[in-house]
Amino acid sequence: MLKNEVNVGLIGLGTIGSGVYKLFKNSGQILNNKAGCKLKLTKICDIKSERFKKLKVHKSITTSNVNDIIENPEIDIVIELIGGLHPAYDFIMKAIKNKKHIVTANKAMLSKYWEKIIKAAEENNVWFFAEGAVGGGIPVIRALEEGLCANRIQQIIGILNGTTNYILTKMSKEGRNFSDVLREAQIKGFAEANPTLDIDGFDAMHKIVLLSNIAFSTIIDEKKVYVEGIKNIDSLDIKFAEELGYIMKLLAIAEKHNAGINVRVHPAFIPKDKLLASVNYENNAIFIKGDAVGETMFYGKGAGEMPTASAVLSDVIEITKNITAQIKKKPYFNYKKKPEILEMDELKFKYYIRFNVVDKAGVLAKISGILGKYDISIQSVIQKSRSFNDKVPVVFMTYEAKEKNFKKAIKEIDILPIIKEKTVFYRVLGD
């Protein structure tokens, strides 16, 4: 018997949850038309009663007891939007065991518990979707699952964190330092009071792990992902690199190689003429390369109340269509052997390097000699005038070299008496 009404329970009425409630309230008929039946927001759970008052939620659908949703036999779909690892993971697992279909936007939890959640969903024959976990309203997960499903995905490069992209854009366009721009971003609401997850790269890491799991039909252990943030970036290096034709971005990258998969997050310089270089402020973009489709890119608002709520409701509608059509299939792939995760040391990059050296003859020759010893060739050099404290910044751009060799060379150079400060370097991509 076909259902003509699907009941939804919402856990968490924070920023995204509020957006979901507003869409149910203001766009209910559109949602029903898209779903092909009536979608009913049956119950909302939150421990902060003031959130209900702010949105004027009718008392009959409010609760502070999550079991009123998880154990309610009338509810078909559970939306989890409280964030964090626990109790969100526990709520989702209990809901799955109660045969509830799941929608979430919780990238941190999915990055850590992906395998357990997917297995539980398959064992209990329930649908599990998470479009809102990556890229806000950008439909990149569904693109990987459906639009690009005929492809062998070869590479994903994403600007996946709006906070860091906003900071780097302001540093680049206005020449300001990191700490000043971070404070401005916090005042404007683009950065959290505690921005650690963003600026240290872990928010982007959670997202690229999720995309990698889907794109490569595998399980990526987040502990094996190289993560480097932006808090130590000097506007001086952004300025020098721009003179050479490059823009700084924090990139989340997943690549398929013959020997395995590499997943990483780090700042990098990319050429100004690349599309990703033009993605500014709080916007996100995801570049995807497939063997059949070639190069594609998805762009848009990467976070926020309504863009992410839009993604969450798209999942609810998709599940509703499956329920009403009585489609029963596993939502994700059958995972095979876990791949070899390639270490950074085995990869090759071009490098931007800034040495702070004493002002005397023979310095460049000495540095060049050590780089050459480790098979690192120099593409170009910028030497600036003497600074007030007798340090001269010298910028090298190299050709491609193995990371392991590059690190050995820098370690050897940094102990030379001609080097006044620890060497600064960044990877260069996209040439």
KOLZA-139330 format. One record per residue (C-alpha): residue number from 0; residue in three letters; x, y, z. Coordinates in steps of 0.1 Angstrom, whole numbers, plus 5000, padded with zeros to 4 digits. Layout:
     i    aa      X      Y      Z
   NUM   ala      X      Y      Z
...
END
This chain:
     i    aa      X      Y      Z
     0   met   5000   5000   5000
     1   leu   5014   5034   4990
     2   lys   5019   5060   5016
     3   asn   5002   5094   5011
     4   glu   5019   5111   5041
     5   val   5055   5109   5053
     6   asn   5062   5120   5089
     7   val   5095   5137   5097
     8   gly   5112   5143   5131
     9   leu   5138   5170   5135
    10   ile   5165   5168   5162
    11   gly   5182   5202   5167
    12   leu   5167   5236   5162
    13   gly   5200   5255   5158
    14   thr   5210   5275   5128
    15   ile   5204   5247   5102
    16   gly   5174   5233   5120
    17   ser   5158   5267   5121
    18   gly   5162   5269   5083
    19   val   5146   5234   5079
    20   tyr   5116   5245   5101
    21   lys   5112   5277   5080
    22   leu   5112   5258   5047
    23   phe   5086   5234   5061
    24   lys   5065   5263   5072
    25   asn   5069   5286   5042
    26   ser   5074   5262   5013
    27   gly   5053   5233   5024
    28   gln   5033   5230   4992
    29   ile   5064   5231   4971
    30   leu   5079   5203   4992
    31   asn   5048   5182   4989
    32   asn   5047   5187   4951
    33   lys   5083   5177   4948
    34   ala   5079   5147   4971
    35   gly   5047   5135   4955
    36   cys   5029   5132   4988
    37   lys   5023   5152   5020
    38   leu   5055   5158   5041
    39   lys   5046   5165   5077
    40   leu   5070   5178   5103
    41   thr   5056   5158   5132
    42   lys   5080   5165   5160
    43   ile   5110   5188   5168
    44   cys   5134   5181   5196
    45   asp   5157   5207   5213
    46   ile   5168   5212   5249
    47   lys   5166   5250   5245
    48   ser   5130   5261   5249
    49   glu   5138   5296   5238
    50   arg   5145   5284   5203
    51   phe   5109   5272   5200
    52   lys   5096   5306   5213
    53   lys   5118   5325   5189
    54   leu   5104   5307   5159
    55   lys   5069   5305   5173
    56   val   5067   5267   5170
    57   his   5034   5252   5180
    58   lys   5038   5235   5214
    59   ser   5021   5203   5201
    60   ile   5051   5194   5180
    61   thr   5079   5204   5204
    62   thr   5098   5181   5228
    63   ser   5130   5180   5248
    64   asn   5131   5142   5249
    65   val   5148   5128   5218
    66   asn   5130   5094   5223
    67   asp   5097   5111   5213
    68   ile   5112   5111   5178
    69   ile   5135   5081   5178
    70   glu   5110   5057   5193
    71   asn   5079   5072   5177
    72   pro   5064   5045   5154
    73   glu   5047   5072   5132
    74   ile   5079   5090   5123
    75   asp   5095   5077   5090
    76   ile   5125   5101   5086
    77   val   5147   5115   5113
    78   ile   5168   5146   5106
    79   glu   5198   5150   5129
    80   leu   5212   5186   5131
    81   ile   5227   5189   5166
    82   gly   5263   5185   5153
    83   gly   5293   5171   5172
    84   leu   5302   5134   5177
    85   his   5281   5125   5208
    86   pro   5253   5122   5214
    87   ala   5246   5127   5177
    88   tyr   5261   5094   5167
    89   asp   5242   5076   5194
    90   phe   5209   5092   5184
    91   ile   5215   5082   5147
    92   met   5224   5046   5155
    93   lys   5194   5042   5178
    94   ala   5171   5057   5151
    95   ile   5185   5033   5125
    96   lys   5178   5003   5147
    97   asn   5143   5016   5151
    98   lys   5140   5015   5112
    99   lys   5141   5052   5107
   100   his   5155   5067   5075
   101   ile   5182   5093   5083
   102   val   5192   5127   5071
   103   thr   5221   5146   5086
   104   ala   5246   5174   5079
   105   asn   5271   5163   5105
   106   lys   5304   5160   5087
   107   ala   5326   5155   5118
   108   met   5305   5125   5129
   109   leu   5304   5110   5093
   110   ser   5341   5114   5089
   111   lys   5348   5094   5121
   112   tyr   5319   5069   5120
   113   trp   5311   5065   5083
   114   glu   5317   5028   5081
   115   lys   5296   5019   5112
   116   ile   5267   5041   5101
   117   ile   5266   5028   5066
   118   lys   5267   4992   5077
   119   ala   5239   4998   5102
   120   ala   5218   5015   5076
   121   glu   5223   4986   5052
   122   glu   5216   4959   5078
   123   asn   5183   4977   5088
   124   asn   5174   4985   5052
   125   val   5170   5022   5057
   126   trp   5180   5052   5036
   127   phe   5208   5074   5048
   128   phe   5216   5107   5031
   129   ala   5240   5136   5040
   130   glu   5240   5162   5012
   131   gly   5241   5191   5037
   132   ala   5274   5179   5052
   133   val   5296   5192   5024
   134   gly   5293   5225   5005
   135   gly   5261   5238   5021
   136   gly   5236   5241   4993
   137   ile   5260   5228   4966
   138   pro   5246   5194   4955
   139   val   5280   5178   4952
   140   ile   5273   5145   4970
   141   arg   5243   5137   4948
   142   ala   5264   5146   4918
   143   leu   5290   5120   4928
   144   glu   5264   5094   4936
   145   glu   5242   5100   4905
   146   gly   5253   5125   4879
   147   leu   5289   5112   4878
   148   cys   5283   5076   4888
   149   ala   5295   5063   4853
   150   asn   5329   5078   4860
   151   arg   5361   5066   4877
   152   ile   5368   5097   4898
   153   gln   5404   5106   4895
   154   gln   5407   5138   4915
   155   ile   5387   5161   4938
   156   ile   5401   5195   4948
   157   gly   5378   5216   4971
   158   ile   5377   5250   4987
   159   leu   5354   5236   5015
   160   asn   5357   5260   5043
   161   gly   5341   5295   5040
   162   thr   5359   5309   5071
   163   thr   5394   5302   5058
   164   asn   5385   5313   5023
   165   tyr   5372   5346   5036
   166   ile   5404   5352   5056
   167   leu   5427   5343   5027
   168   thr   5407   5365   5003
   169   lys   5409   5395   5026
   170   met   5446   5389   5032
   171   ser   5452   5388   4995
   172   lys   5431   5417   4984
   173   glu   5439   5441   5013
   174   gly   5474   5430   5024
   175   arg   5463   5425   5060
   176   asn   5476   5400   5085
   177   phe   5459   5369   5096
   178   ser   5450   5379   5132
   179   asp   5433   5411   5121
   180   val   5412   5395   5094
   181   leu   5402   5366   5117
   182   arg   5389   5392   5143
   183   glu   5369   5409   5115
   184   ala   5355   5375   5104
   185   gln   5344   5367   5139
   186   ile   5326   5401   5142
   187   lys   5308   5396   5109
   188   gly   5298   5360   5118
   189   phe   5320   5343   5092
   190   ala   5342   5327   5119
   191   glu   5332   5310   5152
   192   ala   5343   5324   5186
   193   asn   5366   5293   5187
   194   pro   5377   5290   5151
   195   thr   5401   5261   5156
   196   leu   5383   5235   5135
   197   asp   5382   5259   5106
   198   ile   5416   5276   5106
   199   asp   5435   5244   5115
   200   gly   5420   5226   5085
   201   phe   5399   5199   5103
   202   asp   5365   5211   5091
   203   ala   5378   5208   5055
   204   met   5393   5174   5064
   205   his   5360   5160   5076
   206   lys   5344   5170   5043
   207   ile   5371   5157   5020
   208   val   5370   5124   5038
   209   leu   5333   5121   5032
   210   leu   5337   5130   4995
   211   ser   5365   5105   4992
   212   asn   5345   5077   5008
   213   ile   5317   5083   4982
   214   ala   5339   5090   4952
   215   phe   5362   5061   4956
   216   ser   5337   5036   4972
   217   thr   5360   5031   5002
   218   ile   5366   5039   5038
   219   ile   5392   5066   5046
   220   asp   5407   5066   5080
   221   glu   5408   5103   5090
   222   lys   5439   5097   5111
   223   lys   5459   5091   5079
   224   val   5449   5124   5063
   225   tyr   5475   5151   5062
   226   val   5461   5183   5077
   227   glu   5477   5217   5077
   228   gly   5459   5250   5085
   229   ile   5464   5287   5077
   230   lys   5471   5304   5110
   231   asn   5509   5307   5103
   232   ile   5505   5322   5069
   233   asp   5522   5356   5065
   234   ser   5507   5382   5041
   235   leu   5543   5387   5029
   236   asp   5542   5353   5012
   237   ile   5508   5360   4996
   238   lys   5522   5392   4982
   239   phe   5554   5376   4968
   240   ala   5535   5347   4952
   241   glu   5510   5371   4936
   242   glu   5540   5388   4919
   243   leu   5547   5354   4904
   244   gly   5511   5349   4893
   245   tyr   5497   5328   4922
   246   ile   5469   5330   4947
   247   met   5468   5313   4981
   248   lys   5439   5289   4990
   249   leu   5433   5263   5016
   250   leu   5426   5231   4995
   251   ala   5411   5198   5004
   252   ile   5424   5172   4980
   253   ala   5417   5136   4972
   254   glu   5436   5119   4943
   255   lys   5435   5083   4929
   256   his   5469   5070   4920
   257   asn   5480   5036   4907
   258   ala   5495   5028   4941
   259   gly   5466   5041   4962
   260   ile   5447   5072   4973
   261   asn   5461   5104   4988
   262   val   5438   5126   5009
   263   arg   5451   5158   5023
   264   val   5443   5194   5034
   265   his   5468   5222   5032
   266   pro   5473   5258   5019
   267   ala   5487   5259   4984
   268   phe   5494   5285   4957
   269   ile   5474   5281   4925
   270   pro   5478   5301   4892
   271   lys   5456   5332   4890
   272   asp   5440   5320   4858
   273   lys   5425   5288   4874
   274   leu   5388   5288   4882
   275   leu   5395   5279   4918
   276   ala   5416   5310   4922
   277   ser   5385   5332   4916
   278   val   5365   5316   4944
   279   asn   5365   5343   4970
   280   tyr   5353   5352   5005
   281   glu   5329   5327   5021
   282   asn   5321   5308   4989
   283   asn   5330   5272   4983
   284   ala   5339   5253   4952
   285   ile   5346   5216   4944
   286   phe   5366   5206   4913
   287   ile   5360   5170   4902
   288   lys   5378   5151   4875
   289   gly   5364   5119   4861
   290   asp   5377   5096   4834
   291   ala   5346   5101   4812
   292   val   5333   5136   4820
   293   gly   5367   5153   4823
   294   glu   5368   5184   4845
   295   thr   5338   5198   4863
   296   met   5333   5223   4891
   297   phe   5306   5231   4916
   298   tyr   5303   5265   4931
   299   gly   5281   5283   4957
   300   lys   5275   5292   4993
   301   gly   5293   5266   5014
   302   ala   5274   5271   5046
   303   gly   5246   5291   5062
   304   glu   5211   5285   5075
   305   met   5191   5284   5043
   306   pro   5216   5269   5018
   307   thr   5223   5240   5041
   308   ala   5186   5236   5050
   309   ser   5179   5234   5012
   310   ala   5203   5205   5010
   311   val   5188   5187   5040
   312   leu   5153   5190   5025
   313   ser   5165   5177   4992
   314   asp   5175   5145   5010
   315   val   5141   5143   5028
   316   ile   5124   5146   4994
   317   glu   5146   5119   4979
   318   ile   5139   5095   5007
   319   thr   5102   5103   5005
   320   lys   5101   5094   4968
   321   asn   5118   5061   4976
   322   ile   5094   5054   5004
   323   thr   5062   5061   4984
   324   ala   5075   5042   4954
   325   gln   5085   5013   4977
   326   ile   5120   5013   4965
   327   lys   5143   4992   4987
   328   lys   5179   4993   4979
   329   lys   5211   5001   4998
   330   pro   5219   5038   4998
   331   tyr   5256   5036   4992
   332   phe   5281   5012   4977
   333   asn   5293   4978   4988
   334   tyr   5327   4986   5001
   335   lys   5356   4965   4992
   336   lys   5392   4963   5004
   337   lys   5404   4995   5020
   338   pro   5429   5012   4998
   339   glu   5465   5020   5004
   340   ile   5467   5056   5017
   341   leu   5497   5073   5002
   342   glu   5519   5093   5025
   343   met   5528   5129   5016
   344   asp   5565   5121   5015
   345   glu   5559   5100   4984
   346   leu   5542   5127   4964
   347   lys   5557   5153   4941
   348   phe   5550   5190   4942
   349   lys   5563   5223   4930
   350   tyr   5573   5246   4959
   351   tyr   5573   5282   4968
   352   ile   5602   5288   4993
   353   arg   5611   5320   5012
   354   phe   5645   5321   5028
   355   asn   5655   5349   5051
   356   val   5693   5352   5046
   357   val   5722   5374   5055
   358   asp   5732   5400   5030
   359   lys   5764   5388   5015
   360   ala   5779   5372   4984
   361   gly   5775   5334   4978
   362   val   5743   5329   4996
   363   leu   5722   5319   4965
   364   ala   5749   5296   4953
   365   lys   5751   5278   4986
   366   ile   5713   5273   4988
   367   ser   5711   5263   4951
   368   gly   5738   5237   4957
   369   ile   5719   5220   4985
   370   leu   5686   5220   4965
   371   gly   5704   5205   4935
   372   lys   5719   5178   4958
   373   tyr   5683   5166   4964
   374   asp   5672   5168   4928
   375   ile   5653   5201   4933
   376   ser   5655   5224   4903
   377   ile   5649   5261   4905
   378   gln   5623   5277   4882
   379   ser   5626   5313   4893
   380   val   5641   5336   4920
   381   ile   5629   5369   4935
   382   gln   5654   5387   4957
   383   lys   5642   5417   4977
   384   ser   5661   5447   4990
   385   arg   5678   5446   5024
   386   ser   5654   5450   5054
   387   phe   5661   5471   5085
   388   asn   5674   5442   5105
   389   asp   5699   5430   5078
   390   lys   5677   5401   5067
   391   val   5670   5397   5030
   392   pro   5640   5377   5019
   393   val   5648   5355   4989
   394   val   5619   5336   4972
   395   phe   5625   5305   4951
   396   met   5599   5287   4929
   397   thr   5610   5252   4921
   398   tyr   5601   5226   4896
   399   glu   5584   5194   4907
   400   ala   5602   5174   4934
   401   lys   5595   5146   4958
   402   glu   5583   5159   4992
   403   lys   5606   5136   5011
   404   asn   5637   5150   4993
   405   phe   5624   5185   4996
   406   lys   5621   5183   5034
   407   lys   5656   5169   5037
   408   ala   5670   5198   5017
   409   ile   5652   5224   5038
   410   lys   5663   5207   5070
   411   glu   5699   5209   5058
   412   ile   5696   5245   5046
   413   asp   5680   5257   5078
   414   ile   5711   5249   5099
   415   leu   5733   5271   5077
   416   pro   5747   5302   5094
   417   ile   5735   5323   5064
   418   ile   5699   5315   5073
   419   lys   5684   5340   5098
   420   glu   5649   5324   5103
   421   lys   5632   5292   5097
   422   thr   5624   5287   5060
   423   val   5588   5292   5049
   424   phe   5575   5270   5021
   425   tyr   5541   5261   5004
   426   arg   5532   5237   4978
   427   val   5522   5249   4943
   428   leu   5494   5232   4924
   429   gly   5477   5236   4891
   430   asp   5504   5245   4866
END
